[in-house]
Amino acid sequence: MVQIGSGARRNLQDYMLTRYACYLIAQNGDSKKEEIAFAQTYFALQTRKQEIAG
């Protein structure tokens, strides 16, 4: 249960995403949002590490 603006409470659905789904969401999200910008940076760094490794 989470509290919403009016003080009421409601259930919140929880989802499990694959790494690829997270990547697609990050790449197509609004980079002005801190969480999206962080995810884009994370995936860019991980991609670069894989390129260097081999």
PDB file with SEQRES, HELIX, SHEET and CRYST1 records, atoms N, CA, C and O in Angstrom:
SEQRES   1 A   54  MET VAL GLN ILE GLY SER GLY ALA ARG ARG ASN LEU GLN          
SEQRES   2 A   54  ASP TYR MET LEU THR ARG TYR ALA CYS TYR LEU ILE ALA          
SEQRES   3 A   54  GLN ASN GLY ASP SER LYS LYS GLU GLU ILE ALA PHE ALA          
SEQRES   4 A   54  GLN THR TYR PHE ALA LEU GLN THR ARG LYS GLN GLU ILE          
SEQRES   5 A   54  ALA GLY                                                      
HELIX    1 AA1 ARG A   19  ASN A   28  1                                  10    
HELIX    2 AA2 GLU A   34  ALA A   53  1                                  20    
CRYST1    1.000    1.000    1.000  90.00  90.00  90.00 P 1           1          
ATOM      1  N   MET A   1       0.835  -1.178   0.000  1.00  0.00           N  
ATOM      2  CA  MET A   1       0.000   0.000   0.000  1.00  0.00           C  
ATOM      3  C   MET A   1       0.884   1.247   0.000  1.00  0.00           C  
ATOM      4  O   MET A   1       1.880   1.322   0.719  1.00  0.00           O  
ATOM      5  N   VAL A   2       0.498   2.219  -0.820  1.00  0.00           N  
ATOM      6  CA  VAL A   2       1.194   3.504  -0.848  1.00  0.00           C  
ATOM      7  C   VAL A   2       0.182   4.610  -0.614  1.00  0.00           C  
ATOM      8  O   VAL A   2      -0.991   4.488  -0.964  1.00  0.00           O  
ATOM      9  N   GLN A   3       0.656   5.683  -0.020  1.00  0.00           N  
ATOM     10  CA  GLN A   3      -0.223   6.816   0.230  1.00  0.00           C  
ATOM     11  C   GLN A   3      -0.166   7.747  -0.977  1.00  0.00           C  
ATOM     12  O   GLN A   3       0.915   8.052  -1.481  1.00  0.00           O  
ATOM     13  N   ILE A   4      -1.329   8.196  -1.437  1.00  0.00           N  
ATOM     14  CA  ILE A   4      -1.383   9.123  -2.562  1.00  0.00           C  
ATOM     15  C   ILE A   4      -1.703  10.522  -2.033  1.00  0.00           C  
ATOM     16  O   ILE A   4      -1.990  10.687  -0.847  1.00  0.00           O  
ATOM     17  N   GLY A   5      -1.654  11.515  -2.899  1.00  0.00           N  
ATOM     18  CA  GLY A   5      -1.767  12.915  -2.513  1.00  0.00           C  
ATOM     19  C   GLY A   5      -2.943  13.257  -1.616  1.00  0.00           C  
ATOM     20  O   GLY A   5      -2.810  14.103  -0.732  1.00  0.00           O  
ATOM     21  N   SER A   6      -4.068  12.637  -1.813  1.00  0.00           N  
ATOM     22  CA  SER A   6      -5.254  12.971  -1.021  1.00  0.00           C  
ATOM     23  C   SER A   6      -5.225  12.347   0.369  1.00  0.00           C  
ATOM     24  O   SER A   6      -6.136  12.562   1.168  1.00  0.00           O  
ATOM     25  N   GLY A   7      -4.197  11.585   0.652  1.00  0.00           N  
ATOM     26  CA  GLY A   7      -4.113  10.902   1.941  1.00  0.00           C  
ATOM     27  C   GLY A   7      -4.673   9.494   1.903  1.00  0.00           C  
ATOM     28  O   GLY A   7      -4.509   8.725   2.850  1.00  0.00           O  
ATOM     29  N   ALA A   8      -5.338   9.156   0.799  1.00  0.00           N  
ATOM     30  CA  ALA A   8      -5.872   7.804   0.636  1.00  0.00           C  
ATOM     31  C   ALA A   8      -4.723   6.833   0.369  1.00  0.00           C  
ATOM     32  O   ALA A   8      -3.603   7.247   0.070  1.00  0.00           O  
ATOM     33  N   ARG A   9      -5.014   5.550   0.480  1.00  0.00           N  
ATOM     34  CA  ARG A   9      -3.993   4.525   0.226  1.00  0.00           C  
ATOM     35  C   ARG A   9      -4.501   3.603  -0.868  1.00  0.00           C  
ATOM     36  O   ARG A   9      -5.700   3.352  -0.985  1.00  0.00           O  
ATOM     37  N   ARG A  10      -3.554   3.095  -1.679  1.00  0.00           N  
ATOM     38  CA  ARG A  10      -3.943   2.138  -2.720  1.00  0.00           C  
ATOM     39  C   ARG A  10      -2.809   1.154  -2.957  1.00  0.00           C  
ATOM     40  O   ARG A  10      -1.650   1.423  -2.639  1.00  0.00           O  
ATOM     41  N   ASN A  11      -3.172   0.000  -3.527  1.00  0.00           N  
ATOM     42  CA  ASN A  11      -2.173  -1.007  -3.872  1.00  0.00           C  
ATOM     43  C   ASN A  11      -1.371  -0.534  -5.065  1.00  0.00           C  
ATOM     44  O   ASN A  11      -1.883   0.183  -5.925  1.00  0.00           O  
ATOM     45  N   LEU A  12      -0.110  -0.938  -5.117  1.00  0.00           N  
ATOM     46  CA  LEU A  12       0.775  -0.571  -6.215  1.00  0.00           C  
ATOM     47  C   LEU A  12       1.313  -1.849  -6.836  1.00  0.00           C  
ATOM     48  O   LEU A  12       1.859  -2.699  -6.133  1.00  0.00           O  
ATOM     49  N   GLN A  13       1.164  -1.991  -8.145  1.00  0.00           N  
ATOM     50  CA  GLN A  13       1.652  -3.164  -8.877  1.00  0.00           C  
ATOM     51  C   GLN A  13       3.176  -3.104  -8.970  1.00  0.00           C  
ATOM     52  O   GLN A  13       3.741  -2.028  -9.164  1.00  0.00           O  
ATOM     53  N   ASP A  14       3.836  -4.232  -8.836  1.00  0.00           N  
ATOM     54  CA  ASP A  14       5.287  -4.336  -8.931  1.00  0.00           C  
ATOM     55  C   ASP A  14       5.629  -5.161 -10.162  1.00  0.00           C  
ATOM     56  O   ASP A  14       4.961  -6.160 -10.429  1.00  0.00           O  
ATOM     57  N   TYR A  15       6.652  -4.771 -10.924  1.00  0.00           N  
ATOM     58  CA  TYR A  15       7.015  -5.464 -12.147  1.00  0.00           C  
ATOM     59  C   TYR A  15       8.484  -5.880 -12.128  1.00  0.00           C  
ATOM     60  O   TYR A  15       9.332  -5.188 -11.565  1.00  0.00           O  
ATOM     61  N   MET A  16       8.768  -7.021 -12.752  1.00  0.00           N  
ATOM     62  CA  MET A  16      10.141  -7.473 -12.969  1.00  0.00           C  
ATOM     63  C   MET A  16      10.444  -7.289 -14.446  1.00  0.00           C  
ATOM     64  O   MET A  16       9.717  -7.807 -15.294  1.00  0.00           O  
ATOM     65  N   LEU A  17      11.512  -6.556 -14.769  1.00  0.00           N  
ATOM     66  CA  LEU A  17      11.877  -6.300 -16.155  1.00  0.00           C  
ATOM     67  C   LEU A  17      13.193  -6.981 -16.480  1.00  0.00           C  
ATOM     68  O   LEU A  17      14.057  -7.127 -15.616  1.00  0.00           O  
ATOM     69  N   THR A  18      13.342  -7.398 -17.727  1.00  0.00           N  
ATOM     70  CA  THR A  18      14.631  -7.915 -18.165  1.00  0.00           C  
ATOM     71  C   THR A  18      15.596  -6.747 -18.326  1.00  0.00           C  
ATOM     72  O   THR A  18      15.189  -5.587 -18.378  1.00  0.00           O  
ATOM     73  N   ARG A  19      16.861  -7.073 -18.403  1.00  0.00           N  
ATOM     74  CA  ARG A  19      17.879  -6.038 -18.615  1.00  0.00           C  
ATOM     75  C   ARG A  19      17.619  -5.309 -19.930  1.00  0.00           C  
ATOM     76  O   ARG A  19      17.768  -4.089 -20.006  1.00  0.00           O  
ATOM     77  N   TYR A  20      17.233  -6.048 -20.959  1.00  0.00           N  
ATOM     78  CA  TYR A  20      16.961  -5.446 -22.261  1.00  0.00           C  
ATOM     79  C   TYR A  20      15.759  -4.506 -22.190  1.00  0.00           C  
ATOM     80  O   TYR A  20      15.775  -3.440 -22.806  1.00  0.00           O  
ATOM     81  N   ALA A  21      14.736  -4.880 -21.459  1.00  0.00           N  
ATOM     82  CA  ALA A  21      13.565  -4.010 -21.294  1.00  0.00           C  
ATOM     83  C   ALA A  21      13.964  -2.714 -20.591  1.00  0.00           C  
ATOM     84  O   ALA A  21      13.508  -1.636 -20.973  1.00  0.00           O  
ATOM     85  N   CYS A  22      14.800  -2.812 -19.582  1.00  0.00           N  
ATOM     86  CA  CYS A  22      15.287  -1.620 -18.884  1.00  0.00           C  
ATOM     87  C   CYS A  22      16.077  -0.723 -19.830  1.00  0.00           C  
ATOM     88  O   CYS A  22      15.940   0.500 -19.807  1.00  0.00           O  
ATOM     89  N   TYR A  23      16.904  -1.349 -20.659  1.00  0.00           N  
ATOM     90  CA  TYR A  23      17.693  -0.605 -21.641  1.00  0.00           C  
ATOM     91  C   TYR A  23      16.777   0.154 -22.596  1.00  0.00           C  
ATOM     92  O   TYR A  23      16.991   1.341 -22.846  1.00  0.00           O  
ATOM     93  N   LEU A  24      15.761  -0.516 -23.131  1.00  0.00           N  
ATOM     94  CA  LEU A  24      14.846   0.131 -24.073  1.00  0.00           C  
ATOM     95  C   LEU A  24      14.092   1.289 -23.416  1.00  0.00           C  
ATOM     96  O   LEU A  24      13.905   2.340 -24.029  1.00  0.00           O  
ATOM     97  N   ILE A  25      13.670   1.097 -22.197  1.00  0.00           N  
ATOM     98  CA  ILE A  25      12.973   2.165 -21.477  1.00  0.00           C  
ATOM     99  C   ILE A  25      13.906   3.354 -21.268  1.00  0.00           C  
ATOM    100  O   ILE A  25      13.512   4.504 -21.466  1.00  0.00           O  
ATOM    101  N   ALA A  26      15.140   3.071 -20.869  1.00  0.00           N  
ATOM    102  CA  ALA A  26      16.100   4.149 -20.625  1.00  0.00           C  
ATOM    103  C   ALA A  26      16.416   4.910 -21.911  1.00  0.00           C  
ATOM    104  O   ALA A  26      16.469   6.139 -21.904  1.00  0.00           O  
ATOM    105  N   GLN A  27      16.623   4.203 -22.994  1.00  0.00           N  
ATOM    106  CA  GLN A  27      17.009   4.857 -24.254  1.00  0.00           C  
ATOM    107  C   GLN A  27      15.873   5.681 -24.852  1.00  0.00           C  
ATOM    108  O   GLN A  27      16.121   6.634 -25.590  1.00  0.00           O  
ATOM    109  N   ASN A  28      14.644   5.323 -24.542  1.00  0.00           N  
ATOM    110  CA  ASN A  28      13.500   6.039 -25.105  1.00  0.00           C  
ATOM    111  C   ASN A  28      12.847   6.991 -24.108  1.00  0.00           C  
ATOM    112  O   ASN A  28      11.815   7.594 -24.404  1.00  0.00           O  
ATOM    113  N   GLY A  29      13.445   7.124 -22.933  1.00  0.00           N  
ATOM    114  CA  GLY A  29      12.870   7.977 -21.897  1.00  0.00           C  
ATOM    115  C   GLY A  29      13.349   9.413 -22.017  1.00  0.00           C  
ATOM    116  O   GLY A  29      14.218   9.727 -22.830  1.00  0.00           O  
ATOM    117  N   ASP A  30      12.778  10.270 -21.205  1.00  0.00           N  
ATOM    118  CA  ASP A  30      13.100  11.695 -21.163  1.00  0.00           C  
ATOM    119  C   ASP A  30      14.366  11.899 -20.336  1.00  0.00           C  
ATOM    120  O   ASP A  30      14.351  11.734 -19.116  1.00  0.00           O  
ATOM    121  N   SER A  31      15.464  12.260 -21.006  1.00  0.00           N  
ATOM    122  CA  SER A  31      16.746  12.383 -20.309  1.00  0.00           C  
ATOM    123  C   SER A  31      16.789  13.569 -19.346  1.00  0.00           C  
ATOM    124  O   SER A  31      17.773  13.730 -18.624  1.00  0.00           O  
ATOM    125  N   LYS A  32      15.756  14.394 -19.319  1.00  0.00           N  
ATOM    126  CA  LYS A  32      15.683  15.481 -18.330  1.00  0.00           C  
ATOM    127  C   LYS A  32      15.346  14.925 -16.944  1.00  0.00           C  
ATOM    128  O   LYS A  32      15.576  15.582 -15.929  1.00  0.00           O  
ATOM    129  N   LYS A  33      14.803  13.717 -16.914  1.00  0.00           N  
ATOM    130  CA  LYS A  33      14.483  13.078 -15.632  1.00  0.00           C  
ATOM    131  C   LYS A  33      15.750  12.414 -15.109  1.00  0.00           C  
ATOM    132  O   LYS A  33      16.434  11.691 -15.833  1.00  0.00           O  
ATOM    133  N   GLU A  34      16.047  12.669 -13.850  1.00  0.00           N  
ATOM    134  CA  GLU A  34      17.296  12.200 -13.247  1.00  0.00           C  
ATOM    135  C   GLU A  34      17.478  10.681 -13.366  1.00  0.00           C  
ATOM    136  O   GLU A  34      18.576  10.216 -13.671  1.00  0.00           O  
ATOM    137  N   GLU A  35      16.426   9.915 -13.133  1.00  0.00           N  
ATOM    138  CA  GLU A  35      16.522   8.461 -13.169  1.00  0.00           C  
ATOM    139  C   GLU A  35      16.830   7.961 -14.578  1.00  0.00           C  
ATOM    140  O   GLU A  35      17.606   7.022 -14.751  1.00  0.00           O  
ATOM    141  N   ILE A  36      16.224   8.585 -15.577  1.00  0.00           N  
ATOM    142  CA  ILE A  36      16.463   8.191 -16.968  1.00  0.00           C  
ATOM    143  C   ILE A  36      17.887   8.550 -17.380  1.00  0.00           C  
ATOM    144  O   ILE A  36      18.569   7.747 -18.016  1.00  0.00           O  
ATOM    145  N   ALA A  37      18.338   9.748 -17.023  1.00  0.00           N  
ATOM    146  CA  ALA A  37      19.701  10.175 -17.345  1.00  0.00           C  
ATOM    147  C   ALA A  37      20.716   9.228 -16.710  1.00  0.00           C  
ATOM    148  O   ALA A  37      21.709   8.868 -17.343  1.00  0.00           O  
ATOM    149  N   PHE A  38      20.471   8.823 -15.465  1.00  0.00           N  
ATOM    150  CA  PHE A  38      21.361   7.889 -14.780  1.00  0.00           C  
ATOM    151  C   PHE A  38      21.400   6.550 -15.516  1.00  0.00           C  
ATOM    152  O   PHE A  38      22.473   5.987 -15.733  1.00  0.00           O  
ATOM    153  N   ALA A  39      20.227   6.044 -15.897  1.00  0.00           N  
ATOM    154  CA  ALA A  39      20.157   4.758 -16.595  1.00  0.00           C  
ATOM    155  C   ALA A  39      20.855   4.834 -17.946  1.00  0.00           C  
ATOM    156  O   ALA A  39      21.534   3.884 -18.336  1.00  0.00           O  
ATOM    157  N   GLN A  40      20.704   5.934 -18.667  1.00  0.00           N  
ATOM    158  CA  GLN A  40      21.368   6.085 -19.963  1.00  0.00           C  
ATOM    159  C   GLN A  40      22.877   6.071 -19.788  1.00  0.00           C  
ATOM    160  O   GLN A  40      23.592   5.443 -20.569  1.00  0.00           O  
ATOM    161  N   THR A  41      23.361   6.764 -18.765  1.00  0.00           N  
ATOM    162  CA  THR A  41      24.798   6.773 -18.479  1.00  0.00           C  
ATOM    163  C   THR A  41      25.288   5.387 -18.102  1.00  0.00           C  
ATOM    164  O   THR A  41      26.346   4.954 -18.558  1.00  0.00           O  
ATOM    165  N   TYR A  42      24.529   4.692 -17.275  1.00  0.00           N  
ATOM    166  CA  TYR A  42      24.891   3.340 -16.857  1.00  0.00           C  
ATOM    167  C   TYR A  42      25.049   2.418 -18.070  1.00  0.00           C  
ATOM    168  O   TYR A  42      26.057   1.723 -18.196  1.00  0.00           O  
ATOM    169  N   PHE A  43      24.057   2.414 -18.955  1.00  0.00           N  
ATOM    170  CA  PHE A  43      24.120   1.525 -20.106  1.00  0.00           C  
ATOM    171  C   PHE A  43      25.228   1.926 -21.072  1.00  0.00           C  
ATOM    172  O   PHE A  43      25.843   1.060 -21.694  1.00  0.00           O  
ATOM    173  N   ALA A  44      25.492   3.216 -21.207  1.00  0.00           N  
ATOM    174  CA  ALA A  44      26.595   3.670 -22.067  1.00  0.00           C  
ATOM    175  C   ALA A  44      27.929   3.169 -21.515  1.00  0.00           C  
ATOM    176  O   ALA A  44      28.778   2.705 -22.275  1.00  0.00           O  
ATOM    177  N   LEU A  45      28.116   3.259 -20.206  1.00  0.00           N  
ATOM    178  CA  LEU A  45      29.363   2.793 -19.591  1.00  0.00           C  
ATOM    179  C   LEU A  45      29.523   1.286 -19.711  1.00  0.00           C  
ATOM    180  O   LEU A  45      30.615   0.799 -20.003  1.00  0.00           O  
ATOM    181  N   GLN A  46      28.450   0.547 -19.488  1.00  0.00           N  
ATOM    182  CA  GLN A  46      28.511  -0.902 -19.601  1.00  0.00           C  
ATOM    183  C   GLN A  46      28.826  -1.337 -21.032  1.00  0.00           C  
ATOM    184  O   GLN A  46      29.583  -2.283 -21.250  1.00  0.00           O  
ATOM    185  N   THR A  47      28.246  -0.644 -21.995  1.00  0.00           N  
ATOM    186  CA  THR A  47      28.526  -0.950 -23.408  1.00  0.00           C  
ATOM    187  C   THR A  47      29.993  -0.711 -23.702  1.00  0.00           C  
ATOM    188  O   THR A  47      30.638  -1.533 -24.354  1.00  0.00           O  
ATOM    189  N   ARG A  48      30.531   0.409 -23.227  1.00  0.00           N  
ATOM    190  CA  ARG A  48      31.942   0.727 -23.474  1.00  0.00           C  
ATOM    191  C   ARG A  48      32.863  -0.319 -22.831  1.00  0.00           C  
ATOM    192  O   ARG A  48      33.864  -0.717 -23.427  1.00  0.00           O  
ATOM    193  N   LYS A  49      32.523  -0.759 -21.620  1.00  0.00           N  
ATOM    194  CA  LYS A  49      33.329  -1.785 -20.952  1.00  0.00           C  
ATOM    195  C   LYS A  49      33.365  -3.062 -21.793  1.00  0.00           C  
ATOM    196  O   LYS A  49      34.417  -3.691 -21.911  1.00  0.00           O  
ATOM    197  N   GLN A  50      32.241  -3.447 -22.372  1.00  0.00           N  
ATOM    198  CA  GLN A  50      32.186  -4.643 -23.207  1.00  0.00           C  
ATOM    199  C   GLN A  50      32.995  -4.465 -24.487  1.00  0.00           C  
ATOM    200  O   GLN A  50      33.629  -5.409 -24.957  1.00  0.00           O  
ATOM    201  N   GLU A  51      32.977  -3.263 -25.048  1.00  0.00           N  
ATOM    202  CA  GLU A  51      33.764  -3.002 -26.258  1.00  0.00           C  
ATOM    203  C   GLU A  51      35.256  -3.139 -25.967  1.00  0.00           C  
ATOM    204  O   GLU A  51      36.001  -3.715 -26.759  1.00  0.00           O  
ATOM    205  N   ILE A  52      35.679  -2.611 -24.835  1.00  0.00           N  
ATOM    206  CA  ILE A  52      37.095  -2.662 -24.461  1.00  0.00           C  
ATOM    207  C   ILE A  52      37.523  -4.103 -24.155  1.00  0.00           C  
ATOM    208  O   ILE A  52      38.623  -4.523 -24.515  1.00  0.00           O  
ATOM    209  N   ALA A  53      36.646  -4.846 -23.493  1.00  0.00           N  
ATOM    210  CA  ALA A  53      36.969  -6.209 -23.061  1.00  0.00           C  
ATOM    211  C   ALA A  53      37.102  -7.161 -24.241  1.00  0.00           C  
ATOM    212  O   ALA A  53      37.763  -8.195 -24.151  1.00  0.00           O  
ATOM    213  N   GLY A  54      36.483  -6.806 -25.319  1.00  0.00           N  
ATOM    214  CA  GLY A  54      36.730  -7.737 -26.331  1.00  0.00           C  
ATOM    215  C   GLY A  54      35.974  -7.979 -27.495  1.00  0.00           C  
ATOM    216  O   GLY A  54      36.330  -8.845 -28.295  1.00  0.00           O  
TER     217      GLY A  54                                                      
END                                                                             
